[in-house]
Amino acid sequence: MAAAPPRPRLGAGTGAKLLLLGATLLLALFLLAPLAALLGQSLVDESGHWSLQRFREFAATPGVATAAWNTLWIALLVTAITVPLAFVYAYAIQRSTLPLKPLWRVLGLAPLLGPSLVGAIGIIQWFGTQGVLKSWLAGGTIYGAPGIVLATVFAAFPHALMILVVALAHADARLYEAADALGASRWRRFCTVTLPAARYGLVSAALVVFAYSVSEFGIPKVVGGNFPVLAVEIYVQAVGLHNFGRGAVVALLLLAPVLLAFTVDRQVQRRQQASLTARAVPYSARADRRRDGALLLFVVLVGGALVAVLGMALWSSFISFWPYNLEPTLRHYTYGLAEAGVGSAWFNSLRLAAATALLGTPFVFVTAWLIDKTAARDTRLAAVVQALASLPMGVPGLVLGIGCILFFNHPDNPLGWLYKSFALLVAVTVVHYYSACHLTALTALKSLDREFEAVSASLKVSPLQTLRRVTLPVCLPAVMEIARYLFINAMTTVSALVFLYSPDTLPASVSILNLDEAGDLGPTAAMATLVVATTAAYSGLHVLAERLLRRRQAWRLASR
């Protein structure tokens, strides 16, 4: 009697391809379908026929050209300010002997803990109509372009810093020794060795900041006054006027420069080469009083400015009535939590963040594992998933939100029951921040030698067992980092969710925006402080978990 053929294993093809197909369908459903609905809505007229009428009408609307121009030059100015500041700050952390480097790094990343409008609140309290430093403006106003620029620099700074810290993390000491031997000055060595090695990181940081500035919504809504920008125009058309057709046109205009920026970034990354070869000697900074003194002064000023903006927003939440009664009070918290209903909104955000981290993290990691560590990695399906995984990085949240309205709220869509549901908020949040998580997972997986899979196959160990016993334990720090990234962004995001919530699923970040619209600055600051405290507490638990992990996995201590 002939032996029965062995069942196909997951890594052998069938199961892996089915899982990868499922991931493809989910990304297509919550990313491609909304974008297609957005494009289709912009290309039809009121009667449903194909037409460019909406584009012509929008182009003829007074102020449209002004809003587009304002969006562009604000983004360019923010990029020109943020990237040099972040580069010098990252240089101080990686290429000097400054004391307290972990502290400066934490301060540089502090704006990530709260919604972007926290910076706008702090700027208003410092330089607004009743601001502490209003006299510094010499009769000018912070509302409009100045406030948008300052608050966006505050919010975008940590995004650029993260990229540039990595770009400056490694260097070949032999290049610096050769420059010293040739008698190159300090400035020439910086221009010919340091800058060329970091140029790809600089380009990526500039494009990320530019895209962030173009698509930022909360900041111009809070501190922009009557200064028109495209992001606010989308909100006005979709929420204020319920004109989703025109909102789709504005969303496409907003999408174009962001996609262009990330297309350029992708081309730049393809040309990037390894900065360290096998023969490289790791660079270690040597003490230099003049350089280190200047860099210490710089990080103190920049870090102090970030803390001042964030701290002012937090302090405002405890002030009775700014600026006339500075007595401390908890009234803003009781009002926001009980009377304004932000307590239930905060709980909604906590549920959203937990569900996003718990569901999104395994989805991202398993999908990356299927692409990199199974037989399905060489299929066309894997290439499709890779392309879909890169797309969210170039899609602003406002654009994704409008697209989801047009797709899921369509009367002929059998999935219309998802519209304004909690499940849709979770799915959209995961998709919105998918790209960075996917790259983190792939980076961790690629650090594992393929010999693990070869040995497992020779021992007839299933790929799932290898994943559970080898791959996942080694990649656990990256998995935890993905979970933290998803949790914090789910707590603080505004743009995609502002169109998709219902009264039962209202998130805290959107309720904070509503409080600001009502003119309740104290309760607005209080609820923003609550979000900051939540994300800070989660980050503290994350650090504690990392330390416990190192103790349990003794081999990590040996490799440090």
LUMTIKOL-367988 format. One line per 10 residues: for each residue y, x, z of C-alpha. Coordinates in Angstrom, 1 decimal. Example, Ala and Ser with C-alpha at 12.3 -4.5 7.8 and 13.67 -1.06 7.14 Angstrom:
-4.5:12.3:7.8 ~ -1.1:13.7:7.1
END
This chain:
0.0:0.0:0.0 ~ 3.3:1.5:-1.1 ~ 5.9:2.2:1.6 ~ 8.9:-0.1:1.6 ~ 12.1:1.6:0.3 ~ 14.6:2.6:3.0 ~ 17.5:0.3:3.6 ~ 20.8:1.6:2.3 ~ 22.8:3.0:5.2 ~ 26.5:2.4:5.7
27.5:5.9:4.6 ~ 25.1:5.8:1.7 ~ 27.3:3.4:-0.2 ~ 26.8:-0.4:0.1 ~ 28.1:-1.0:3.6 ~ 31.0:1.5:3.3 ~ 32.1:-0.1:0.0 ~ 31.9:-3.6:1.5 ~ 34.1:-2.5:4.4 ~ 36.5:-0.7:2.1
36.7:-3.8:-0.1 ~ 37.5:-5.9:3.0 ~ 40.3:-3.5:3.9 ~ 41.6:-3.6:0.3 ~ 41.7:-7.4:0.4 ~ 43.6:-7.5:3.7 ~ 46.2:-5.0:2.5 ~ 46.6:-6.9:-0.7 ~ 46.9:-10.2:1.1 ~ 49.6:-9.1:3.5
51.4:-6.6:1.3 ~ 50.9:-7.0:-2.4 ~ 50.8:-10.8:-2.4 ~ 54.2:-11.2:-0.5 ~ 55.8:-8.6:-2.8 ~ 54.5:-10.4:-5.9 ~ 55.8:-13.7:-4.5 ~ 59.2:-12.0:-3.9 ~ 59.3:-10.7:-7.5 ~ 58.2:-14.0:-8.9
60.8:-16.0:-7.0 ~ 63.6:-13.8:-8.2 ~ 62.6:-14.2:-11.8 ~ 62.6:-18.0:-12.0 ~ 65.5:-20.5:-12.1 ~ 65.9:-23.7:-10.0 ~ 63.6:-25.6:-12.4 ~ 60.8:-23.0:-12.1 ~ 61.2:-21.5:-15.5 ~ 61.3:-17.7:-16.1
64.9:-16.6:-16.1 ~ 67.3:-13.9:-14.9 ~ 69.7:-16.6:-13.8 ~ 69.4:-15.7:-10.1 ~ 70.4:-12.1:-10.9 ~ 73.3:-13.1:-13.0 ~ 74.5:-15.5:-10.3 ~ 74.2:-13.0:-7.6 ~ 76.0:-10.3:-9.7 ~ 78.9:-12.8:-10.2
79.1:-13.6:-6.4 ~ 82.3:-12.1:-4.9 ~ 81.6:-9.2:-2.6 ~ 78.1:-8.3:-3.9 ~ 79.2:-5.0:-5.5 ~ 81.1:-4.2:-2.3 ~ 78.0:-4.8:-0.1 ~ 75.8:-2.7:-2.4 ~ 78.3:0.2:-2.4 ~ 78.8:0.0:1.4
75.0:0.1:1.8 ~ 74.8:3.2:-0.4 ~ 77.6:5.3:1.0 ~ 76.8:4.4:4.6 ~ 73.2:5.6:4.0 ~ 74.4:8.8:2.4 ~ 76.9:9.6:5.2 ~ 74.3:8.9:7.9 ~ 71.8:11.2:6.2 ~ 74.4:13.9:5.8
75.2:13.7:9.6 ~ 71.7:13.1:11.0 ~ 69.6:15.7:9.1 ~ 71.7:18.8:10.0 ~ 71.9:17.7:13.7 ~ 68.1:17.1:13.8 ~ 67.4:20.4:12.1 ~ 69.4:22.5:14.5 ~ 67.9:20.5:17.4 ~ 64.4:21.1:16.1
65.2:24.7:15.5 ~ 66.3:25.1:19.1 ~ 63.0:23.6:20.3 ~ 60.7:25.6:18.0 ~ 62.5:28.9:17.2 ~ 64.3:29.9:20.5 ~ 63.4:30.7:24.1 ~ 65.4:27.8:25.6 ~ 64.3:26.6:29.1 ~ 63.1:23.0:29.6
62.0:22.5:26.0 ~ 59.8:19.5:26.8 ~ 62.8:17.8:28.4 ~ 65.0:18.4:25.3 ~ 62.2:17.0:23.1 ~ 61.9:13.9:25.2 ~ 65.6:13.3:25.2 ~ 65.7:13.7:21.4 ~ 63.0:11.0:21.0 ~ 64.4:8.6:23.6
66.1:6.2:21.1 ~ 62.6:5.2:19.9 ~ 61.9:3.4:23.2 ~ 64.2:0.5:22.4 ~ 65.2:-1.8:19.6 ~ 67.8:-0.2:17.2 ~ 70.5:-2.5:18.5 ~ 70.4:-0.7:21.8 ~ 72.4:2.0:20.2 ~ 74.9:-0.5:18.9
75.3:-2.0:22.4 ~ 75.9:1.4:23.9 ~ 78.5:2.3:21.2 ~ 80.3:-1.0:21.8 ~ 80.5:-0.3:25.6 ~ 81.8:3.2:24.9 ~ 84.3:2.5:22.1 ~ 84.5:-1.3:21.7 ~ 87.5:-3.5:22.5 ~ 86.9:-3.0:26.3
85.2:0.3:25.9 ~ 85.5:3.2:28.3 ~ 86.6:5.6:25.6 ~ 88.6:3.2:23.4 ~ 91.7:5.4:23.6 ~ 89.8:8.1:21.7 ~ 90.1:5.9:18.6 ~ 93.9:6.1:18.6 ~ 94.3:2.5:17.8 ~ 91.4:2.2:15.5
88.3:0.1:15.9 ~ 84.6:0.9:16.2 ~ 83.5:-2.4:14.6 ~ 82.6:-2.1:11.0 ~ 81.7:1.2:9.2 ~ 82.4:3.6:12.1 ~ 80.1:1.7:14.5 ~ 77.4:1.3:11.9 ~ 77.4:5.0:11.2 ~ 77.4:6.1:14.8
74.7:3.7:15.9 ~ 72.5:4.4:12.9 ~ 72.7:8.1:13.5 ~ 71.6:7.4:17.1 ~ 68.6:5.3:15.9 ~ 67.6:7.5:12.9 ~ 67.9:10.9:14.8 ~ 64.4:10.9:16.4 ~ 62.7:10.0:13.0 ~ 64.2:13.1:11.4
63.5:15.2:14.5 ~ 59.8:14.4:14.5 ~ 59.5:15.6:10.9 ~ 61.6:18.7:11.4 ~ 59.8:19.8:14.6 ~ 56.6:19.8:12.6 ~ 58.2:21.6:9.7 ~ 59.4:24.4:12.0 ~ 56.3:24.6:14.1 ~ 54.6:27.4:12.1
56.0:30.5:10.5 ~ 54.6:33.8:9.3 ~ 56.0:36.6:11.6 ~ 55.4:39.2:8.8 ~ 58.2:37.7:6.7 ~ 60.7:38.1:9.5 ~ 59.4:41.7:10.2 ~ 59.9:42.5:6.5 ~ 63.4:41.0:6.5 ~ 64.3:43.1:9.6
62.8:46.3:7.9 ~ 65.1:45.6:4.9 ~ 68.1:45.4:7.1 ~ 68.8:41.7:6.4 ~ 71.4:40.1:8.6 ~ 70.6:37.2:10.8 ~ 72.3:34.7:8.5 ~ 70.6:36.1:5.4 ~ 67.2:36.0:7.1 ~ 67.8:32.4:8.0
68.8:31.5:4.4 ~ 66.0:33.4:2.7 ~ 63.0:32.9:5.1 ~ 63.6:30.0:7.5 ~ 65.2:27.5:5.2 ~ 62.8:27.9:2.2 ~ 59.8:27.5:4.5 ~ 61.3:24.2:5.9 ~ 62.7:22.8:2.7 ~ 60.0:20.2:2.2
60.5:19.0:5.7 ~ 64.2:18.8:5.2 ~ 63.7:16.7:2.0 ~ 61.3:14.4:3.7 ~ 63.6:14.0:6.7 ~ 66.6:13.2:4.5 ~ 64.6:10.6:2.5 ~ 63.3:8.9:5.7 ~ 66.8:8.7:7.2 ~ 68.2:7.4:3.9
65.6:4.7:3.6 ~ 66.0:3.8:7.3 ~ 69.8:3.5:6.9 ~ 69.5:1.3:3.8 ~ 67.1:-1.2:5.3 ~ 68.5:-1.3:8.9 ~ 69.4:-4.8:9.9 ~ 70.0:-5.0:13.7 ~ 72.8:-2.4:13.9 ~ 75.2:-3.9:11.2
74.4:-7.4:12.7 ~ 75.6:-6.3:16.1 ~ 78.5:-3.9:15.5 ~ 79.2:-4.4:11.8 ~ 81.8:-7.1:12.2 ~ 82.9:-8.3:8.8 ~ 81.7:-5.2:7.0 ~ 79.2:-6.4:4.3 ~ 75.9:-4.6:3.7 ~ 72.8:-5.8:1.8
70.5:-6.1:4.9 ~ 72.8:-8.6:6.6 ~ 73.3:-10.4:3.2 ~ 69.5:-11.0:3.1 ~ 69.6:-12.6:6.6 ~ 72.6:-14.7:5.7 ~ 71.0:-16.0:2.5 ~ 67.5:-16.7:3.9 ~ 68.3:-17.9:7.5 ~ 71.9:-19.0:7.3
71.9:-20.7:3.8 ~ 68.2:-21.2:3.3 ~ 68.7:-19.8:-0.2 ~ 65.4:-17.9:-0.5 ~ 65.8:-17.4:-4.3 ~ 69.0:-15.4:-3.8 ~ 67.5:-13.7:-0.7 ~ 64.6:-12.5:-2.9 ~ 67.2:-11.0:-5.4 ~ 68.9:-9.2:-2.5
65.6:-8.0:-1.1 ~ 64.7:-6.5:-4.5 ~ 68.0:-4.7:-4.6 ~ 67.3:-3.3:-1.1 ~ 63.8:-2.4:-2.1 ~ 64.8:-0.3:-5.2 ~ 66.6:2.6:-3.5 ~ 64.0:2.8:-0.7 ~ 61.1:3.0:-3.2 ~ 63.0:5.6:-5.2
63.5:7.7:-2.1 ~ 59.8:7.6:-1.2 ~ 58.7:8.3:-4.8 ~ 60.8:11.4:-4.7 ~ 59.3:12.3:-1.3 ~ 55.8:11.9:-2.7 ~ 56.6:14.2:-5.6 ~ 58.0:16.8:-3.2 ~ 55.0:16.7:-1.0 ~ 52.7:17.3:-4.0
54.5:20.6:-4.7 ~ 54.3:21.6:-1.0 ~ 52.2:24.7:-0.3 ~ 50.7:25.9:3.0 ~ 53.3:27.8:5.0 ~ 50.5:29.8:6.8 ~ 47.8:31.7:5.0 ~ 44.6:33.1:6.6 ~ 46.3:36.5:7.1 ~ 49.4:35.1:8.6
50.7:36.3:12.0 ~ 52.1:33.4:14.1 ~ 55.8:33.8:14.8 ~ 57.0:33.9:18.3 ~ 60.7:33.7:19.1 ~ 62.2:36.6:21.0 ~ 65.0:36.1:23.5 ~ 68.5:36.4:22.1 ~ 71.4:35.6:24.5 ~ 74.0:34.7:21.9
71.6:32.5:19.8 ~ 69.9:30.9:22.8 ~ 73.2:30.3:24.5 ~ 74.7:28.5:21.5 ~ 71.5:26.5:20.9 ~ 71.4:25.5:24.6 ~ 75.0:24.2:24.4 ~ 74.1:22.3:21.2 ~ 71.0:20.6:22.7 ~ 72.9:19.8:25.9
75.7:18.1:23.8 ~ 73.4:16.2:21.5 ~ 70.8:15.3:24.1 ~ 73.7:14.3:26.4 ~ 75.2:12.1:23.7 ~ 71.9:10.3:23.1 ~ 71.4:9.8:26.9 ~ 75.0:8.6:27.2 ~ 74.6:5.9:24.5 ~ 71.2:4.8:25.8
72.3:5.0:29.5 ~ 75.5:3.0:28.8 ~ 73.4:0.2:27.3 ~ 71.1:0.2:30.3 ~ 73.9:0.5:32.8 ~ 75.7:-2.5:31.3 ~ 72.7:-4.7:32.2 ~ 73.6:-4.2:35.9 ~ 77.4:-4.8:35.7 ~ 78.7:-8.2:36.8
81.4:-8.6:34.2 ~ 82.4:-5.7:32.0 ~ 85.0:-4.2:32.4 ~ 86.7:-6.2:35.1 ~ 84.0:-6.5:37.8 ~ 81.8:-3.4:37.9 ~ 79.8:-4.6:40.9 ~ 76.0:-4.2:40.4 ~ 74.1:-7.4:39.9 ~ 70.7:-8.7:38.6
72.3:-11.9:37.3 ~ 72.0:-10.9:33.7 ~ 68.2:-10.4:34.2 ~ 67.7:-13.8:35.9 ~ 69.8:-15.5:33.2 ~ 68.0:-13.8:30.4 ~ 64.5:-14.3:31.8 ~ 64.9:-17.8:33.2 ~ 67.7:-19.6:31.5 ~ 67.8:-18.0:28.1
64.0:-18.0:27.8 ~ 63.7:-14.3:27.1 ~ 60.9:-14.1:29.8 ~ 58.5:-16.0:27.5 ~ 59.8:-14.0:24.5 ~ 59.1:-10.7:26.4 ~ 55.6:-12.0:27.1 ~ 55.2:-12.8:23.4 ~ 56.2:-9.3:22.5 ~ 53.8:-7.8:25.1
51.0:-9.9:23.6 ~ 52.1:-8.9:20.1 ~ 52.2:-5.2:20.9 ~ 48.8:-5.3:22.7 ~ 47.2:-7.2:19.8 ~ 48.8:-4.9:17.2 ~ 47.5:-1.8:19.0 ~ 44.0:-3.2:19.8 ~ 43.4:-4.6:16.3 ~ 45.5:-2.3:14.2
44.2:1.0:15.6 ~ 40.5:0.5:14.8 ~ 41.4:-1.0:11.4 ~ 43.5:2.0:10.5 ~ 41.1:4.6:11.8 ~ 37.9:3.0:10.3 ~ 39.6:2.6:6.9 ~ 40.7:6.2:6.9 ~ 37.2:7.2:8.0 ~ 35.7:5.3:5.1
38.0:7.0:2.7 ~ 37.4:10.5:4.0 ~ 34.0:10.7:5.6 ~ 31.6:8.4:3.7 ~ 30.2:8.2:0.2 ~ 32.8:5.6:-0.8 ~ 35.5:8.3:-0.7 ~ 34.9:9.2:-4.4 ~ 35.1:5.6:-5.7 ~ 38.0:3.9:-7.4
38.2:1.5:-4.5 ~ 39.1:4.4:-2.2 ~ 41.9:5.4:-4.6 ~ 43.2:1.9:-4.5 ~ 43.3:1.8:-0.7 ~ 45.1:5.2:-0.6 ~ 47.8:3.8:-2.9 ~ 48.1:0.6:-0.8 ~ 48.2:2.7:2.4 ~ 51.2:4.6:1.1
53.2:1.6:-0.1 ~ 54.4:0.1:3.2 ~ 56.3:3.3:3.9 ~ 58.7:2.4:1.1 ~ 58.9:-1.4:1.9 ~ 61.7:-2.4:4.3 ~ 60.7:-4.9:7.0 ~ 63.3:-7.4:5.7 ~ 61.8:-7.3:2.2 ~ 58.3:-7.8:3.7
59.5:-10.7:5.8 ~ 61.1:-12.5:2.9 ~ 58.0:-12.0:0.8 ~ 55.8:-13.4:3.5 ~ 58.0:-16.5:3.7 ~ 57.8:-17.1:-0.1 ~ 54.0:-16.5:-0.2 ~ 52.6:-18.1:3.0 ~ 55.1:-21.0:3.0 ~ 54.3:-22.0:-0.6
53.0:-25.6:-0.6 ~ 50.1:-24.6:-2.9 ~ 48.9:-21.7:-0.8 ~ 45.7:-22.6:1.1 ~ 46.6:-20.0:3.7 ~ 49.9:-21.8:4.5 ~ 48.6:-22.5:8.0 ~ 49.2:-18.8:8.8 ~ 53.0:-19.2:8.3 ~ 54.8:-18.6:11.7
51.5:-18.1:13.4 ~ 50.9:-15.3:16.0 ~ 48.2:-13.9:13.7 ~ 50.7:-13.5:10.9 ~ 53.1:-11.6:13.2 ~ 50.3:-9.2:14.2 ~ 49.1:-8.7:10.6 ~ 52.7:-8.1:9.2 ~ 53.5:-5.6:12.0 ~ 50.3:-3.6:11.4
51.0:-3.5:7.6 ~ 54.7:-2.7:8.1 ~ 53.8:0.5:10.1 ~ 50.5:1.2:8.4 ~ 51.5:4.3:6.4 ~ 52.4:6.6:9.3 ~ 49.2:5.6:11.2 ~ 47.1:6.1:8.1 ~ 48.5:9.6:7.6 ~ 47.9:10.4:11.2
44.3:9.3:11.0 ~ 43.6:11.2:7.8 ~ 45.2:14.4:9.2 ~ 42.9:14.2:12.2 ~ 39.8:13.4:10.1 ~ 40.5:16.2:7.6 ~ 40.6:18.7:10.5 ~ 36.8:18.1:10.9 ~ 34.5:20.2:8.8 ~ 32.3:18.2:6.4
29.4:20.2:7.8 ~ 29.2:17.6:10.6 ~ 28.2:14.9:8.0 ~ 25.9:17.3:6.2 ~ 24.0:18.2:9.4 ~ 23.9:14.5:10.5 ~ 22.4:13.6:7.1 ~ 19.8:16.4:7.3 ~ 18.8:15.2:10.8 ~ 18.7:11.6:9.5
21.4:10.5:12.0 ~ 23.3:7.4:10.7 ~ 27.0:7.8:9.8 ~ 27.9:5.3:12.5 ~ 26.2:7.4:15.2 ~ 28.1:10.5:13.9 ~ 31.3:8.5:14.0 ~ 30.6:7.3:17.6 ~ 29.3:10.6:19.0 ~ 31.3:13.3:17.1
34.1:12.0:15.0 ~ 35.7:9.6:17.4 ~ 35.6:11.8:20.5 ~ 37.2:14.7:18.5 ~ 39.9:12.4:17.0 ~ 40.6:10.5:20.2 ~ 44.0:12.0:20.7 ~ 45.1:10.9:17.2 ~ 43.6:7.4:17.9 ~ 45.6:7.2:21.1
48.8:8.3:19.2 ~ 48.3:5.6:16.6 ~ 47.9:3.0:19.4 ~ 51.1:4.2:21.0 ~ 53.0:4.1:17.7 ~ 51.9:0.6:17.0 ~ 52.6:-0.7:20.5 ~ 56.1:0.7:20.7 ~ 57.1:-0.4:17.2 ~ 55.7:-3.9:17.8
57.8:-4.2:21.0 ~ 61.0:-3.0:19.3 ~ 60.9:-4.2:15.7 ~ 63.3:-6.9:14.4 ~ 63.5:-6.8:10.7 ~ 60.1:-8.2:9.5 ~ 59.7:-10.6:12.4 ~ 63.1:-12.2:12.2 ~ 62.0:-14.5:9.4 ~ 58.4:-15.3:10.6
58.5:-16.4:14.2 ~ 58.2:-19.9:15.6 ~ 59.6:-21.2:19.0 ~ 56.2:-20.5:20.5 ~ 56.0:-16.9:19.1 ~ 59.6:-15.8:19.4 ~ 59.5:-12.0:20.2 ~ 61.8:-10.3:22.6 ~ 63.6:-8.1:20.0 ~ 64.6:-11.2:18.1
65.7:-13.1:21.2 ~ 67.9:-10.1:22.1 ~ 69.5:-10.4:18.7 ~ 70.1:-14.1:19.3 ~ 71.7:-13.4:22.7 ~ 74.1:-11.0:21.0 ~ 75.0:-13.6:18.4 ~ 75.9:-15.9:21.3 ~ 78.2:-13.3:22.8 ~ 76.2:-12.6:25.9
76.4:-8.9:26.0 ~ 75.3:-8.5:29.6 ~ 72.0:-10.5:29.2 ~ 71.6:-8.7:25.8 ~ 71.7:-5.3:27.5 ~ 69.4:-6.6:30.3 ~ 66.7:-7.7:27.9 ~ 67.0:-4.6:25.8 ~ 66.6:-2.6:29.1 ~ 63.4:-4.6:29.8
62.0:-3.6:26.4 ~ 62.9:0.0:27.0 ~ 61.2:-0.1:30.5 ~ 58.1:-1.6:28.9 ~ 57.8:1.0:26.2 ~ 58.6:3.9:28.6 ~ 55.9:2.7:31.0 ~ 53.4:2.5:28.2 ~ 54.4:6.0:27.1 ~ 53.9:7.2:30.7
50.4:5.7:30.8 ~ 49.7:7.3:27.4 ~ 50.6:10.8:28.8 ~ 48.4:10.2:31.9 ~ 45.5:9.1:29.6 ~ 45.9:12.3:27.6 ~ 45.7:14.4:30.7 ~ 42.6:12.6:31.9 ~ 41.1:13.0:28.4 ~ 41.6:16.8:28.5
39.9:16.9:31.9 ~ 36.9:14.9:30.7 ~ 36.6:16.9:27.4 ~ 36.5:20.4:28.8 ~ 36.2:21.9:25.3 ~ 39.8:20.9:24.6 ~ 41.0:23.1:27.5 ~ 39.0:26.0:26.1 ~ 40.5:25.6:22.7 ~ 44.1:25.6:23.9
END
